[in-house]
Amino acid sequence: MFLPAVFHIVMAVWISYTESYREQRAVIFLLLNFSLANSILDLMLVNMAKKQFRLLQLTYLYVMTPVLSKFLFAPKNELIAT
């Protein structure tokens, strides 16, 4: 149950070293909040509706977007297209 929290903390620290964090901080915070809200909603559904909790969620890609853009593209083109 602590894995989503650990994932978000690690990714937030890792993202803080990217160029996108310095230039587009509001977009980064929005992506982190989207992913965190979805994880919290899934955890609430686990508790209330006794649904299965998925460790791998599609919204984790929102958080990994700046890190992936840093490694897939050249450093000068790292900024997220908004």
Backbone as a ProteinNet text record, in pm:
[ID]
protein_1_A
[PRIMARY]
MFLPAVFHIVMAVWISYTESYREQRAVIFLLLNFSLANSILDLMLVNMAKKQFRLLQLTYLYVMTPVLSKFLFAPKNELIAT
[TERTIARY]
81.2	0	85.2	210.3	295.5	367.1	356.1	426.3	385.7	257.1	224	283	283.5	341.4	491.5	557.6	702	731.6	651.7	670.9	659.1	555.9	536.3	648	696.1	805.3	933.7	964.8	1086.7	1078.7	964.4	951.5	954.3	897.2	900.8	1044	1122.2	1262.7	1339.7	1314.9	1385.6	1349.9	1223.3	1179.3	1241.4	1272.1	1327.4	1465.4	1527.8	1657	1646.6	1527.4	1510.9	1495.7	1517.2	1500.8	1353.3	1264.5	1121.3	1076.2	1134.8	1096.9	1131.4	1244.5	1285.7	1202.4	1168.2	1099.5	947.1	893.5	748.9	701	729	699	549.3	465	320.2	267.9	320.4	278.2	322	441.8	491.9	404.3	369.9	283.8	146.4	94.8	-34.2	-28.1	78.5	94.2	107.7	183.2	196.5	62	-15.2	-145.3	-244.2	-242	-328.5	-300	-174.9	-136.6	-166.2	-138.1	-163.6	-313.4	-394.4	-539.2	-595.4	-544.8	-591.2	-550.8	-430.3	-386.2	-471.6	-503.2	-586.9	-727.3	-781.5	-914.5	-915.4	-812.6	-805.9	-794.4	-717.6	-706.5	-838.7	-914.9	-1046.2	-1141.5	-1136.2	-1221.7	-1185	-1057.3	-1014.2	-1077.6	-1077.1	-1131.3	-1283.7	-1352.1	-1497.7	-1566.9	-1520	-1589	-1520	-1411.4	-1335.6	-1291.6	-1253.1	-1200	-1051.7	-999.9	-857.8	-777.1	-670.2	-583.4	-477.9	-463.8	-365.5	-237	-126.3	-0.1	49.4	28.2	67.1	-54.4	-45.7	-156.7	-111.4	-204.1	-172.6	-131.2	-181.6	-149.6	-6.7	64.3	206.4	285.8	232.2	299.2	297.7	194.9	192.8	314.9	346.7	458.1	591.4	596.2	721.7	748.4	656.9	673.1	798.2	824.1	945.6	1074.3	1076	1196.2	1219.2	1111.8	1125.2	1167.9	1116.3	1155.2	1301.3	1352.4	1493.6	1583.8	1546.2	1630.8	1603.3	1483.4	1451.2	1487.6	1483.9	1512	1640.7	1691.1	1810.9	1780.5	1879.3	1855.3	1795.9	1826.9	1771	1622.2	1574.7	1434.1	1357.2	1405.6	1345.9	1211.8	1187.5	1066.2	942.3	844	718.8	639.8	591	511.5	375.9	346.7	217.8	133.6
-120.7	0	126.7	116.5	235.4	256.4	162	172.1	294.9	332.2	453.7	579.7	586.8	703.9	711.6	598.1	595.2	631.5	581	613	763	826.1	969.4	1052.2	1012.2	1085.5	1074	952.8	932.1	1007.4	1001.4	1071.3	1223.3	1275.1	1419.7	1467.4	1389.8	1426.7	1416.1	1310	1289.2	1397.4	1436.7	1540.1	1674.8	1698.6	1828.4	1853.5	1753.1	1770	1788.6	1798.8	1813.4	1960.4	1984.8	2121	2162.6	2068.3	2099.4	2152.5	2103.9	2149.8	2297	2338.3	2477.7	2570.7	2525.9	2612.5	2601.7	2484.4	2461.6	2397.4	2461.8	2403	2380.9	2468.7	2453.6	2328.5	2300	2180.3	2054.8	2057.8	1943.3	1917	2023.6	2006.7	1953.8	1998.7	1949.8	1800.6	1756.9	1615.5	1531.5	1581.3	1509.5	1499.5	1607.2	1605.9	1513.4	1508.1	1414.2	1271	1236.4	1100	1067.6	1160.7	1138.9	1126.9	1208	1200.6	1066.5	1016.2	886.5	774.6	780.6	678	681.7	801.7	814.7	762.7	792.3	741.8	589.2	530.2	383.6	325.2	389.2	340.3	352.3	458.8	471.9	364.4	332.3	226.3	90.5	70.6	-54.7	-68.1	40.7	36	28.3	101	107.8	-2	-32.2	-126.6	-262.1	-275.8	-401.7	-444.1	-343.4	-373.2	-406.8	-467	-500.9	-374.6	-352.1	-236.9	-273	-188.4	-210.9	-135.6	-205	-137.5	-57.4	-108.6	-36	37.4	169.8	251.6	334.4	361.8	436.8	580.9	637.1	776.1	795.2	687.8	701.8	755.8	737.7	793	945.3	1006.9	1152.3	1200.6	1131.2	1172.1	1144.4	1038.5	1001.5	1077.2	1160.8	1235.1	1323.4	1405.1	1488.3	1406.5	1298.2	1214.8	1144.5	1092.9	1027.5	1125.4	1248.5	1347.2	1387	1380.2	1412.5	1308	1181.1	1075.6	1042.1	1067.3	1032.6	1141.6	1266.8	1379.4	1447.2	1532.1	1607.4	1703.8	1738	1828.2	1963	2013.8	2142.2	2131.8	2010.4	1989.1	1920.8	1930.8	1854.1	1909.2	2036.8	2097.5	2030.6	2014.5	1949	2042.9	1991.9	2073.2	2100.8	2227.2	2263.7	2342.5
0	0	0	39.9	40.7	-91.9	-183.3	-309.7	-393.1	-404.5	-479.5	-416	-285.3	-218.5	-241.5	-232.2	-256	-401.1	-494.2	-635.5	-659	-602.7	-624.5	-560.9	-446.4	-382.1	-463.8	-506.9	-586.2	-718	-784.9	-912.6	-895	-787	-763.3	-741.6	-669.7	-649.6	-780.5	-855.8	-981.7	-1084	-1087.1	-1181.2	-1147.8	-1021.5	-983.3	-1043.5	-1100.3	-1165.3	-1316	-1369.2	-1513.8	-1551.7	-1679.1	-1732.4	-1730.1	-1749.4	-1748.8	-1614.3	-1506.6	-1373.1	-1355.6	-1409.9	-1394.7	-1482.1	-1601.7	-1696.9	-1690.8	-1660.3	-1663.9	-1534.4	-1424.8	-1294.4	-1272.5	-1321.7	-1302.7	-1373.6	-1491.9	-1564.8	-1490.1	-1434.3	-1358.8	-1237	-1164.5	-1047.1	-1086.5	-1200.2	-1248	-1280.7	-1346.6	-1378.5	-1251.4	-1153	-1026.2	-954.1	-955.7	-888.7	-958.3	-1091.6	-1163.7	-1121	-1119.2	-1085.3	-939.3	-851.4	-709.3	-680.6	-747.1	-727.5	-775	-885.5	-934.4	-839.7	-785.6	-689.6	-562.8	-516.3	-396.4	-422.7	-540.1	-575.1	-579.6	-637.5	-640.4	-500.6	-414	-275.9	-201.1	-227.5	-163.7	-213.3	-343.1	-396.4	-340	-312.5	-250.9	-113.5	-37.4	98.6	101.8	13.4	20.3	-58.3	-176.7	-264.2	-271.3	-198.7	-195.9	-335.2	-415.6	-548.3	-537.3	-641.8	-647.6	-675.8	-600.7	-623.7	-727.3	-828.5	-934.2	-900.2	-894.3	-866	-985.8	-1105.7	-1226.2	-1280.2	-1279.6	-1327	-1446.2	-1535.2	-1655.4	-1623.9	-1516.9	-1485.3	-1436.7	-1409.6	-1374.8	-1493.9	-1613.7	-1731.7	-1729.8	-1668.1	-1653.8	-1576.9	-1470.8	-1386.3	-1455.2	-1533.4	-1597	-1726.2	-1771.5	-1896.8	-1897.7	-1794.8	-1799.9	-1798.7	-1724	-1717.4	-1850.4	-1910.2	-2040.4	-2148.3	-2141.9	-2243	-2227.1	-2105.2	-2084.6	-2148.9	-2141.4	-2193.6	-2339.8	-2388.4	-2526.7	-2626	-2580.5	-2669.1	-2626.9	-2710.9	-2677.7	-2562.7	-2481.8	-2367.5	-2406.8	-2525.7	-2566.4	-2601.1	-2633.5	-2668.4	-2557	-2436.3	-2326.5	-2280.9	-2297.7	-2242.9	-2298	-2212.1	-2248.8	-2340.2	-2449	-2540.6	-2476.6	-2457.2	-2395.4	-2491.3
[MASK]
++++++++++++++++++++++++++++++++++++++++++++++++++++++++++++++++++++++++++++++++++

